[in-house]
Amino acid sequence: MKRSIKKEYTIRSTIEDVWNALVDPTVIDRWGGGPSKMNDTAGSDFELWNGDIYGKNLEIVKGKKIVQEWFGGDWPKPSIVTFTLKNKDSKVILELEQTDVPDEELEDIDQGWDDFYIIPMKKMLESKS
Protein backbone atom coordinates (compact mmCIF):
# COMPACT_ATOMS: atom_id res chain seq x y z
CA MET A 1 0.00 0.00 0.00
CA LYS A 2 1.27 3.46 -0.89
CA ARG A 3 1.32 6.04 1.87
CA SER A 4 1.46 9.80 2.23
CA ILE A 5 3.66 12.21 4.15
CA LYS A 6 2.39 15.60 5.32
CA LYS A 7 4.62 18.16 7.01
CA GLU A 8 4.50 21.85 7.84
CA TYR A 9 7.49 24.09 8.42
CA THR A 10 7.74 27.71 9.57
CA ILE A 11 10.61 29.58 7.94
CA ARG A 12 11.72 33.05 9.00
CA SER A 13 12.15 34.38 5.47
CA THR A 14 10.22 35.87 2.56
CA ILE A 15 8.02 33.99 0.08
CA GLU A 16 10.39 35.08 -2.69
CA ASP A 17 13.46 33.64 -0.98
CA VAL A 18 11.74 30.35 -0.07
CA TRP A 19 10.42 30.08 -3.63
CA ASN A 20 13.92 30.60 -5.04
CA ALA A 21 15.30 27.97 -2.65
CA LEU A 22 12.84 25.50 -4.19
CA VAL A 23 13.28 26.37 -7.89
CA ASP A 24 16.62 28.14 -8.51
CA PRO A 25 19.45 25.62 -9.06
CA THR A 26 22.13 27.99 -7.77
CA VAL A 27 20.21 28.35 -4.48
CA ILE A 28 19.34 24.64 -4.31
CA ASP A 29 23.03 23.81 -4.66
CA ARG A 30 23.80 26.11 -1.70
CA TRP A 31 21.54 24.26 0.74
CA GLY A 32 22.74 20.88 -0.42
CA GLY A 33 20.34 19.50 -3.03
CA GLY A 34 22.82 19.76 -5.87
CA PRO A 35 24.14 19.47 -8.33
CA SER A 36 20.65 20.25 -9.52
CA LYS A 37 18.66 21.10 -12.63
CA MET A 38 15.46 22.98 -11.86
CA ASN A 39 13.27 25.88 -12.93
CA ASP A 40 9.74 27.10 -12.28
CA THR A 41 8.13 26.12 -15.57
CA ALA A 42 5.28 23.61 -15.69
CA GLY A 43 6.19 20.61 -17.83
CA SER A 44 9.94 20.96 -17.26
CA ASP A 45 12.11 18.11 -16.01
CA PHE A 46 14.27 18.43 -12.88
CA GLU A 47 17.09 16.63 -11.10
CA LEU A 48 18.31 16.90 -7.52
CA TRP A 49 21.40 15.37 -5.91
CA ASN A 50 23.03 14.74 -9.27
CA GLY A 51 19.98 12.88 -10.58
CA ASP A 52 19.33 10.63 -7.56
CA ILE A 53 15.91 12.34 -7.40
CA TYR A 54 14.35 13.35 -10.71
CA GLY A 55 10.99 14.11 -12.22
CA LYS A 56 8.76 16.72 -13.78
CA ASN A 57 7.15 19.96 -12.64
CA LEU A 58 3.44 19.28 -13.16
CA GLU A 59 1.92 22.52 -11.84
CA ILE A 60 3.46 25.87 -10.94
CA VAL A 61 1.67 28.79 -9.29
CA LYS A 62 4.54 31.23 -8.89
CA GLY A 63 5.26 32.06 -5.28
CA LYS A 64 2.45 29.82 -4.02
CA LYS A 65 2.49 26.21 -5.16
CA ILE A 66 4.61 23.57 -6.89
CA VAL A 67 3.37 20.10 -7.79
CA GLN A 68 6.08 17.68 -8.92
CA GLU A 69 6.29 14.09 -10.08
CA TRP A 70 9.22 12.49 -8.22
CA PHE A 71 11.22 9.36 -8.95
CA GLY A 72 13.99 7.93 -6.80
CA GLY A 73 15.95 4.72 -7.12
CA ASP A 74 14.01 2.11 -9.06
CA TRP A 75 10.49 3.27 -8.23
CA PRO A 76 8.07 1.76 -10.76
CA LYS A 77 5.81 4.82 -10.62
CA PRO A 78 6.26 8.38 -9.43
CA SER A 79 5.44 9.91 -6.10
CA ILE A 80 3.66 13.28 -6.21
CA VAL A 81 5.16 16.08 -4.11
CA THR A 82 3.27 19.32 -3.46
CA PHE A 83 4.83 22.39 -1.85
CA THR A 84 2.47 25.19 -0.77
CA LEU A 85 3.72 28.55 0.52
CA LYS A 86 1.78 31.00 2.70
CA ASN A 87 2.73 34.17 4.58
CA LYS A 88 2.03 34.28 8.32
CA ASP A 89 3.31 36.94 10.73
CA SER A 90 6.31 37.88 8.55
CA LYS A 91 7.26 34.22 8.20
CA VAL A 92 6.55 31.61 5.56
CA ILE A 93 4.54 28.47 6.20
CA LEU A 94 5.78 25.74 3.88
CA GLU A 95 3.36 22.84 3.60
CA LEU A 96 4.66 19.64 2.09
CA GLU A 97 2.61 16.68 0.95
CA GLN A 98 4.03 13.61 -0.73
CA THR A 99 1.65 10.91 -1.97
CA ASP A 100 2.30 7.41 -3.30
CA VAL A 101 5.38 6.96 -1.13
CA PRO A 102 6.75 3.41 -1.45
CA ASP A 103 5.93 1.56 1.81
CA GLU A 104 9.43 0.18 2.30
CA GLU A 105 10.92 3.69 2.06
CA LEU A 106 8.30 5.67 4.04
CA GLU A 107 10.34 6.20 7.23
CA ASP A 108 13.57 7.06 5.38
CA ILE A 109 11.81 9.51 3.06
CA ASP A 110 9.89 11.11 5.92
CA GLN A 111 13.13 11.65 7.87
CA GLY A 112 14.96 12.68 4.70
CA TRP A 113 12.68 15.69 4.22
CA ASP A 114 13.92 17.01 7.56
CA ASP A 115 17.56 15.93 7.39
CA PHE A 116 18.42 16.67 3.76
CA TYR A 117 15.84 19.00 2.26
CA ILE A 118 13.70 21.40 4.28
CA ILE A 119 15.80 21.86 7.43
CA PRO A 120 19.05 22.58 5.52
CA MET A 121 17.09 24.99 3.27
CA LYS A 122 15.50 26.62 6.36
CA LYS A 123 18.89 27.03 8.06
CA MET A 124 20.38 28.63 4.96
CA LEU A 125 17.43 31.04 4.56
CA GLU A 126 17.26 31.98 8.24
CA SER A 127 20.99 32.63 8.45
CA LYS A 128 20.44 35.50 5.97
CA SER A 129 18.06 37.37 8.29
C-alpha positions as CSV (number, residue, x, y, z in Angstrom):
1,M,0.0,0.0,0.0
2,K,1.3,3.5,-0.9
3,R,1.3,6.0,1.9
4,S,1.5,9.8,2.2
5,I,3.7,12.2,4.2
6,K,2.4,15.6,5.3
7,K,4.6,18.2,7.0
8,E,4.5,21.8,7.8
9,Y,7.5,24.1,8.4
10,T,7.7,27.7,9.6
11,I,10.6,29.6,7.9
12,R,11.7,33.0,9.0
13,S,12.1,34.4,5.5
14,T,10.2,35.9,2.6
15,I,8.0,34.0,0.1
16,E,10.4,35.1,-2.7
17,D,13.5,33.6,-1.0
18,V,11.7,30.4,-0.1
19,W,10.4,30.1,-3.6
20,N,13.9,30.6,-5.0
21,A,15.3,28.0,-2.6
22,L,12.8,25.5,-4.2
23,V,13.3,26.4,-7.9
24,D,16.6,28.1,-8.5
25,P,19.4,25.6,-9.1
26,T,22.1,28.0,-7.8
27,V,20.2,28.4,-4.5
28,I,19.3,24.6,-4.3
29,D,23.0,23.8,-4.7
30,R,23.8,26.1,-1.7
31,W,21.5,24.3,0.7
32,G,22.7,20.9,-0.4
33,G,20.3,19.5,-3.0
34,G,22.8,19.8,-5.9
35,P,24.1,19.5,-8.3
36,S,20.7,20.3,-9.5
37,K,18.7,21.1,-12.6
38,M,15.5,23.0,-11.9
39,N,13.3,25.9,-12.9
40,D,9.7,27.1,-12.3
41,T,8.1,26.1,-15.6
42,A,5.3,23.6,-15.7
43,G,6.2,20.6,-17.8
44,S,9.9,21.0,-17.3
45,D,12.1,18.1,-16.0
46,F,14.3,18.4,-12.9
47,E,17.1,16.6,-11.1
48,L,18.3,16.9,-7.5
49,W,21.4,15.4,-5.9
50,N,23.0,14.7,-9.3
51,G,20.0,12.9,-10.6
52,D,19.3,10.6,-7.6
53,I,15.9,12.3,-7.4
54,Y,14.3,13.4,-10.7
55,G,11.0,14.1,-12.2
56,K,8.8,16.7,-13.8
57,N,7.2,20.0,-12.6
58,L,3.4,19.3,-13.2
59,E,1.9,22.5,-11.8
60,I,3.5,25.9,-10.9
61,V,1.7,28.8,-9.3
62,K,4.5,31.2,-8.9
63,G,5.3,32.1,-5.3
64,K,2.5,29.8,-4.0
65,K,2.5,26.2,-5.2
66,I,4.6,23.6,-6.9
67,V,3.4,20.1,-7.8
68,Q,6.1,17.7,-8.9
69,E,6.3,14.1,-10.1
70,W,9.2,12.5,-8.2
71,F,11.2,9.4,-8.9
72,G,14.0,7.9,-6.8
73,G,15.9,4.7,-7.1
74,D,14.0,2.1,-9.1
75,W,10.5,3.3,-8.2
76,P,8.1,1.8,-10.8
77,K,5.8,4.8,-10.6
78,P,6.3,8.4,-9.4
79,S,5.4,9.9,-6.1
80,I,3.7,13.3,-6.2
81,V,5.2,16.1,-4.1
82,T,3.3,19.3,-3.5
83,F,4.8,22.4,-1.9
84,T,2.5,25.2,-0.8
85,L,3.7,28.5,0.5
86,K,1.8,31.0,2.7
87,N,2.7,34.2,4.6
88,K,2.0,34.3,8.3
89,D,3.3,36.9,10.7
90,S,6.3,37.9,8.6
91,K,7.3,34.2,8.2
92,V,6.6,31.6,5.6
93,I,4.5,28.5,6.2
94,L,5.8,25.7,3.9
95,E,3.4,22.8,3.6
96,L,4.7,19.6,2.1
97,E,2.6,16.7,1.0
98,Q,4.0,13.6,-0.7
99,T,1.7,10.9,-2.0
100,D,2.3,7.4,-3.3
101,V,5.4,7.0,-1.1
102,P,6.7,3.4,-1.4
103,D,5.9,1.6,1.8
104,E,9.4,0.2,2.3
105,E,10.9,3.7,2.1
106,L,8.3,5.7,4.0
107,E,10.3,6.2,7.2
108,D,13.6,7.1,5.4
109,I,11.8,9.5,3.1
110,D,9.9,11.1,5.9
111,Q,13.1,11.7,7.9
112,G,15.0,12.7,4.7
113,W,12.7,15.7,4.2
114,D,13.9,17.0,7.6
115,D,17.6,15.9,7.4
116,F,18.4,16.7,3.8
117,Y,15.8,19.0,2.3
118,I,13.7,21.4,4.3
119,I,15.8,21.9,7.4
120,P,19.1,22.6,5.5
121,M,17.1,25.0,3.3
122,K,15.5,26.6,6.4
123,K,18.9,27.0,8.1
124,M,20.4,28.6,5.0
125,L,17.4,31.0,4.6
126,E,17.3,32.0,8.2
127,S,21.0,32.6,8.4
128,K,20.4,35.5,6.0
129,S,18.1,37.4,8.3
